[in-house]
Amino acid sequence: RAAGRAPPLSPSLSLHRGLFLSLSLETLQPLGARGVDGMSRGARVCDGGGDAPTLRDWLAAGPYTLALSSSFFGFYSHAGSLAALEEVGLTPAAITGSSAGALAGAAWAAGLDARDGMRDFMLRTRREDAMRPFWRRPCAGLMKLNVGPLESALPVLELERTRVPCRVSVFDVLSLRTRVVTSGAIAPAVAASCAVPLLFAPTVLDGRPCFDGGLGDCDAFAGCVPGERVLRCGQTQGFPTRLTREPSGDMRVRKGRA
């Protein structure tokens, strides 16, 4: 191995009792690669031609933001990816998240380690503790999310105290726009970002009802700062990107080399 080169990323992870079974860095697959085998051979991040760094080289090149996308039960996939990054010491300098990505990202940023802390949290959290029937207004959602189990598991409870900046995307029902939560209590922000319409009642943040962040920000890019290095982690694949802001003010994503 060349001097100064970052250690190779683990090709796969398998955690206790099957909850995180067979999670792998396929979720962080760079453009041009083909699955985990490509990663283990040194898959390359490419923009259509020429030499390009491997993903581990890209991660080691400087601080980056990890964008954790929304995905049904994608918490397990995101936790596996975070565990692999922890294992080789290439953790993000900031995290953004929508829905399941908000849950995994906020839990990690608050101090839970991905391999044991998140696993233990999921093993001891019962469905009936986290989700309760919402009979008062069933038209707003069949269930209401209870933030108690998450609050009891987090080492810190405010976004201002997380070990890296954590930005949670929620969907503001009144404005019909994505809102990025960067301060205040972690658990209510995560509950709002995970509140799937019809299934869950909206969570009220600062007097405004909010639904699942994936409604308007599936990739969790709304919380990213233009110009920063971003690794997008989805349930099926991911890629390094650099964000730019067009003159119109809309966020755009440029795939390829950092």
C-alpha positions as a Markdown table, in Angstrom:
| # | Residue | x | y | z |
|---|---|---|---|---|
| 1 | Arg | 0.0 | 0.0 | 0.0 |
| 2 | Ala | 1.4 | 3.4 | -0.9 |
| 3 | Ala | 2.5 | 5.7 | 1.9 |
| 4 | Gly | -0.3 | 8.0 | 3.1 |
| 5 | Arg | -3.0 | 6.0 | 1.4 |
| 6 | Ala | -6.2 | 5.5 | 3.4 |
| 7 | Pro | -6.9 | 1.9 | 4.4 |
| 8 | Pro | -9.4 | 0.0 | 2.1 |
| 9 | Leu | -13.0 | 0.1 | 3.0 |
| 10 | Ser | -14.6 | -3.1 | 4.3 |
| 11 | Pro | -16.6 | -4.7 | 1.5 |
| 12 | Ser | -19.4 | -5.8 | 3.8 |
| 13 | Leu | -20.8 | -5.8 | 7.3 |
| 14 | Ser | -22.9 | -8.2 | 9.2 |
| 15 | Leu | -24.2 | -7.2 | 12.6 |
| 16 | His | -25.7 | -9.1 | 15.5 |
| 17 | Arg | -29.1 | -10.9 | 15.3 |
| 18 | Gly | -29.8 | -10.2 | 11.7 |
| 19 | Leu | -31.0 | -6.6 | 12.0 |
| 20 | Phe | -28.2 | -5.2 | 10.0 |
| 21 | Leu | -27.5 | -8.5 | 8.0 |
| 22 | Ser | -25.4 | -8.2 | 4.9 |
| 23 | Leu | -25.2 | -4.5 | 4.8 |
| 24 | Ser | -22.4 | -3.3 | 2.6 |
| 25 | Leu | -20.6 | -0.4 | 1.1 |
| 26 | Glu | -22.6 | -1.0 | -2.1 |
| 27 | Thr | -24.7 | 1.8 | -0.6 |
| 28 | Leu | -21.7 | 4.0 | -1.2 |
| 29 | Gln | -20.9 | 2.7 | -4.7 |
| 30 | Pro | -19.1 | 5.3 | -6.8 |
| 31 | Leu | -20.0 | 6.1 | -10.4 |
| 32 | Gly | -18.5 | 3.6 | -12.8 |
| 33 | Ala | -18.3 | 0.8 | -10.2 |
| 34 | Arg | -20.2 | -2.4 | -10.3 |
| 35 | Gly | -21.3 | -3.5 | -6.8 |
| 36 | Val | -19.2 | -4.5 | -3.8 |
| 37 | Asp | -16.7 | -6.5 | -5.9 |
| 38 | Gly | -15.8 | -3.3 | -7.8 |
| 39 | Met | -15.3 | -1.5 | -4.5 |
| 40 | Ser | -13.0 | -4.2 | -3.1 |
| 41 | Arg | -10.9 | -4.0 | -6.3 |
| 42 | Gly | -10.5 | -0.2 | -5.9 |
| 43 | Ala | -13.5 | 1.1 | -7.9 |
| 44 | Arg | -13.0 | 4.6 | -9.3 |
| 45 | Val | -15.0 | 7.8 | -9.2 |
| 46 | Cys | -15.3 | 9.0 | -12.7 |
| 47 | Asp | -16.9 | 11.7 | -14.8 |
| 48 | Gly | -16.7 | 10.0 | -18.2 |
| 49 | Gly | -13.0 | 9.5 | -18.8 |
| 50 | Gly | -9.5 | 9.8 | -17.6 |
| 51 | Asp | -7.9 | 8.7 | -14.3 |
| 52 | Ala | -9.9 | 9.3 | -11.2 |
| 53 | Pro | -9.3 | 8.6 | -7.5 |
| 54 | Thr | -10.9 | 5.7 | -5.7 |
| 55 | Leu | -13.7 | 6.4 | -3.3 |
| 56 | Arg | -11.5 | 5.8 | -0.3 |
| 57 | Asp | -9.0 | 8.3 | -1.8 |
| 58 | Trp | -11.8 | 10.8 | -2.3 |
| 59 | Leu | -13.0 | 10.3 | 1.3 |
| 60 | Ala | -9.5 | 10.8 | 2.7 |
| 61 | Ala | -8.8 | 13.9 | 0.6 |
| 62 | Gly | -10.6 | 16.3 | 2.9 |
| 63 | Pro | -13.7 | 17.0 | 5.0 |
| 64 | Tyr | -17.0 | 15.9 | 3.4 |
| 65 | Thr | -20.7 | 15.9 | 4.2 |
| 66 | Leu | -22.6 | 12.7 | 4.2 |
| 67 | Ala | -26.2 | 13.0 | 2.8 |
| 68 | Leu | -28.4 | 10.2 | 4.0 |
| 69 | Ser | -31.4 | 9.8 | 1.8 |
| 70 | Ser | -35.0 | 8.8 | 2.7 |
| 71 | Ser | -35.9 | 5.1 | 2.1 |
| 72 | Phe | -38.4 | 2.9 | 3.8 |
| 73 | Phe | -36.6 | 1.1 | 6.6 |
| 74 | Gly | -33.3 | 2.5 | 5.1 |
| 75 | Phe | -32.1 | 3.1 | 8.7 |
| 76 | Tyr | -30.4 | -0.3 | 8.6 |
| 77 | Ser | -28.6 | 0.4 | 5.3 |
| 78 | His | -27.4 | 3.8 | 6.5 |
| 79 | Ala | -26.2 | 2.4 | 9.8 |
| 80 | Gly | -24.2 | -0.2 | 8.0 |
| 81 | Ser | -22.5 | 2.4 | 5.8 |
| 82 | Leu | -21.7 | 4.6 | 8.9 |
| 83 | Ala | -20.3 | 1.6 | 10.7 |
| 84 | Ala | -18.0 | 0.9 | 7.7 |
| 85 | Leu | -16.8 | 4.5 | 7.6 |
| 86 | Glu | -16.2 | 4.4 | 11.4 |
| 87 | Glu | -14.2 | 1.2 | 11.0 |
| 88 | Val | -11.6 | 2.9 | 8.7 |
| 89 | Gly | -11.7 | 6.3 | 10.4 |
| 90 | Leu | -13.2 | 8.2 | 7.4 |
| 91 | Thr | -16.2 | 9.6 | 9.1 |
| 92 | Pro | -18.0 | 12.7 | 7.8 |
| 93 | Ala | -17.5 | 16.3 | 8.9 |
| 94 | Ala | -21.3 | 17.0 | 8.7 |
| 95 | Ile | -24.5 | 15.0 | 8.1 |
| 96 | Thr | -27.7 | 15.8 | 6.4 |
| 97 | Gly | -30.7 | 13.4 | 6.4 |
| 98 | Ser | -34.3 | 12.9 | 5.3 |
| 99 | Ser | -36.7 | 10.4 | 6.9 |
| 100 | Ala | -34.8 | 7.2 | 7.7 |
| 101 | Gly | -31.6 | 9.1 | 6.8 |
| 102 | Ala | -32.5 | 11.7 | 9.5 |
| 103 | Leu | -32.9 | 9.0 | 12.1 |
| 104 | Ala | -29.6 | 7.3 | 11.3 |
| 105 | Gly | -27.7 | 10.6 | 10.8 |
| 106 | Ala | -29.0 | 12.3 | 13.9 |
| 107 | Ala | -28.4 | 9.3 | 16.1 |
| 108 | Trp | -24.8 | 9.0 | 14.9 |
| 109 | Ala | -24.2 | 12.7 | 15.2 |
| 110 | Ala | -25.6 | 12.7 | 18.7 |
| 111 | Gly | -23.0 | 10.2 | 19.8 |
| 112 | Leu | -24.3 | 6.7 | 19.1 |
| 113 | Asp | -21.7 | 4.6 | 17.4 |
| 114 | Ala | -23.1 | 2.9 | 14.3 |
| 115 | Arg | -22.1 | -0.7 | 15.1 |
| 116 | Asp | -23.2 | -1.2 | 18.7 |
| 117 | Gly | -25.1 | 2.0 | 19.7 |
| 118 | Met | -27.6 | 2.0 | 16.8 |
| 119 | Arg | -28.0 | -1.8 | 17.0 |
| 120 | Asp | -28.8 | -1.8 | 20.7 |
| 121 | Phe | -31.3 | 1.1 | 20.2 |
| 122 | Met | -33.2 | -0.8 | 17.6 |
| 123 | Leu | -33.1 | -4.1 | 19.6 |
| 124 | Arg | -34.6 | -2.6 | 22.7 |
| 125 | Thr | -37.2 | -0.3 | 21.0 |
| 126 | Arg | -40.6 | -1.9 | 20.7 |
| 127 | Arg | -43.0 | -0.9 | 18.0 |
| 128 | Glu | -45.7 | -0.2 | 20.5 |
| 129 | Asp | -43.4 | 2.2 | 22.3 |
| 130 | Ala | -42.4 | 4.2 | 19.3 |
| 131 | Met | -45.8 | 4.2 | 17.4 |
| 132 | Arg | -49.2 | 4.8 | 19.1 |
| 133 | Pro | -52.7 | 4.9 | 17.6 |
| 134 | Phe | -53.8 | 8.4 | 16.9 |
| 135 | Trp | -57.6 | 8.2 | 17.6 |
| 136 | Arg | -58.1 | 11.9 | 18.2 |
| 137 | Arg | -57.7 | 12.8 | 14.5 |
| 138 | Pro | -57.4 | 9.6 | 12.5 |
| 139 | Cys | -57.7 | 11.5 | 9.3 |
| 140 | Ala | -54.3 | 13.1 | 10.0 |
| 141 | Gly | -52.6 | 9.7 | 10.4 |
| 142 | Leu | -53.2 | 6.3 | 11.8 |
| 143 | Met | -50.5 | 6.6 | 14.4 |
| 144 | Lys | -48.4 | 9.2 | 16.2 |
| 145 | Leu | -44.7 | 8.9 | 16.7 |
| 146 | Asn | -43.5 | 8.9 | 20.3 |
| 147 | Val | -40.1 | 10.5 | 20.7 |
| 148 | Gly | -39.5 | 9.0 | 24.1 |
| 149 | Pro | -37.4 | 5.9 | 23.1 |
| 150 | Leu | -35.2 | 8.1 | 20.9 |
| 151 | Glu | -34.7 | 10.7 | 23.6 |
| 152 | Ser | -33.7 | 8.1 | 26.1 |
| 153 | Ala | -31.1 | 6.6 | 23.8 |
| 154 | Leu | -29.4 | 9.8 | 22.6 |
| 155 | Pro | -26.2 | 11.0 | 24.4 |
| 156 | Val | -27.2 | 14.6 | 23.6 |
| 157 | Leu | -30.7 | 16.0 | 22.9 |
| 158 | Glu | -30.0 | 19.2 | 21.0 |
| 159 | Leu | -28.8 | 19.7 | 17.5 |
| 160 | Glu | -26.4 | 22.4 | 18.7 |
| 161 | Arg | -24.5 | 19.8 | 20.8 |
| 162 | Thr | -23.9 | 17.1 | 18.2 |
| 163 | Arg | -20.3 | 16.0 | 17.4 |
| 164 | Val | -20.6 | 17.2 | 13.8 |
| 165 | Pro | -23.2 | 19.6 | 12.3 |
| 166 | Cys | -26.5 | 17.7 | 11.7 |
| 167 | Arg | -29.2 | 19.1 | 9.4 |
| 168 | Val | -32.6 | 17.4 | 9.2 |
| 169 | Ser | -35.0 | 17.9 | 6.3 |
| 170 | Val | -38.7 | 18.1 | 7.1 |
| 171 | Phe | -41.7 | 19.0 | 4.9 |
| 172 | Asp | -43.6 | 22.0 | 6.1 |
| 173 | Val | -47.3 | 21.4 | 5.5 |
| 174 | Leu | -48.4 | 25.0 | 5.5 |
| 175 | Ser | -45.8 | 26.3 | 3.0 |
| 176 | Leu | -45.5 | 23.0 | 1.1 |
| 177 | Arg | -41.8 | 23.4 | 1.1 |
| 178 | Thr | -38.8 | 21.6 | 2.5 |
| 179 | Arg | -37.5 | 23.1 | 5.8 |
| 180 | Val | -34.0 | 22.3 | 7.1 |
| 181 | Val | -33.8 | 22.0 | 10.9 |
| 182 | Thr | -30.4 | 22.9 | 12.3 |
| 183 | Ser | -31.1 | 23.8 | 15.9 |
| 184 | Gly | -33.4 | 22.7 | 18.7 |
| 185 | Ala | -34.4 | 19.3 | 20.1 |
| 186 | Ile | -33.2 | 16.3 | 18.0 |
| 187 | Ala | -36.0 | 13.9 | 18.6 |
| 188 | Pro | -39.0 | 16.0 | 17.5 |
| 189 | Ala | -37.1 | 17.0 | 14.3 |
| 190 | Val | -36.4 | 13.4 | 13.5 |
| 191 | Ala | -40.0 | 12.4 | 14.2 |
| 192 | Ala | -41.2 | 15.1 | 11.8 |
| 193 | Ser | -38.8 | 13.9 | 9.1 |
| 194 | Cys | -40.0 | 10.3 | 9.5 |
| 195 | Ala | -43.8 | 11.1 | 9.6 |
| 196 | Val | -45.1 | 9.5 | 6.5 |
| 197 | Pro | -48.4 | 11.1 | 5.5 |
| 198 | Leu | -51.6 | 9.0 | 6.2 |
| 199 | Leu | -49.5 | 6.5 | 8.2 |
| 200 | Phe | -48.4 | 9.1 | 10.9 |
| 201 | Ala | -49.8 | 12.3 | 12.1 |
| 202 | Pro | -47.7 | 15.4 | 11.4 |
| 203 | Thr | -45.2 | 16.5 | 14.1 |
| 204 | Val | -45.5 | 20.2 | 15.1 |
| 205 | Leu | -42.2 | 22.1 | 15.1 |
| 206 | Asp | -42.3 | 25.8 | 16.1 |
| 207 | Gly | -46.1 | 25.8 | 15.7 |
| 208 | Arg | -46.0 | 24.4 | 12.2 |
| 209 | Pro | -47.1 | 20.8 | 11.2 |
| 210 | Cys | -44.4 | 18.9 | 9.4 |
| 211 | Phe | -44.3 | 15.6 | 7.5 |
| 212 | Asp | -41.7 | 13.2 | 6.1 |
| 213 | Gly | -38.6 | 15.0 | 4.8 |
| 214 | Gly | -38.5 | 12.7 | 1.8 |
| 215 | Leu | -41.6 | 14.4 | 0.3 |
| 216 | Gly | -39.5 | 17.3 | -1.0 |
| 217 | Asp | -35.9 | 16.3 | -0.4 |
| 218 | Cys | -35.4 | 12.6 | -1.0 |
| 219 | Asp | -31.7 | 12.8 | -1.4 |
| 220 | Ala | -31.2 | 15.0 | 1.7 |
| 221 | Phe | -29.4 | 17.7 | -0.4 |
| 222 | Ala | -31.4 | 20.6 | 1.0 |
| 223 | Gly | -29.2 | 20.8 | 4.0 |
| 224 | Cys | -25.9 | 20.8 | 2.1 |
| 225 | Val | -23.9 | 23.9 | 1.6 |
| 226 | Pro | -23.1 | 24.9 | -2.0 |
| 227 | Gly | -19.5 | 24.1 | -2.8 |
| 228 | Glu | -18.9 | 21.5 | -0.1 |
| 229 | Arg | -17.9 | 17.9 | -0.9 |
| 230 | Val | -20.8 | 15.6 | -0.5 |
| 231 | Leu | -21.2 | 11.8 | -0.4 |
| 232 | Arg | -24.8 | 10.8 | -1.1 |
| 233 | Cys | -25.8 | 7.5 | 0.6 |
| 234 | Gly | -28.9 | 5.9 | -0.7 |
| 235 | Gln | -30.4 | 2.4 | -0.1 |
| 236 | Thr | -29.1 | 1.1 | -3.4 |
| 237 | Gln | -26.1 | 3.2 | -4.4 |
| 238 | Gly | -24.3 | 6.4 | -3.7 |
| 239 | Phe | -21.8 | 8.8 | -5.3 |
| 240 | Pro | -19.5 | 11.6 | -4.5 |
| 241 | Thr | -20.7 | 15.0 | -5.6 |
| 242 | Arg | -20.1 | 18.7 | -5.4 |
| 243 | Leu | -23.0 | 21.0 | -4.9 |
| 244 | Thr | -23.4 | 24.3 | -6.8 |
| 245 | Arg | -26.0 | 27.0 | -6.7 |
| 246 | Glu | -27.4 | 28.2 | -10.0 |
| 247 | Pro | -28.3 | 31.9 | -10.5 |
| 248 | Ser | -32.0 | 31.0 | -10.1 |
| 249 | Gly | -31.2 | 29.9 | -6.5 |
| 250 | Asp | -32.2 | 26.3 | -7.2 |
| 251 | Met | -29.9 | 23.6 | -5.8 |
| 252 | Arg | -28.1 | 21.5 | -8.5 |
| 253 | Val | -25.8 | 18.5 | -8.2 |
| 254 | Arg | -22.7 | 18.0 | -10.3 |
| 255 | Lys | -21.6 | 14.3 | -10.3 |
| 256 | Gly | -18.0 | 13.3 | -10.7 |
| 257 | Arg | -14.7 | 14.2 | -9.2 |
| 258 | Ala | -14.4 | 16.5 | -6.2 |
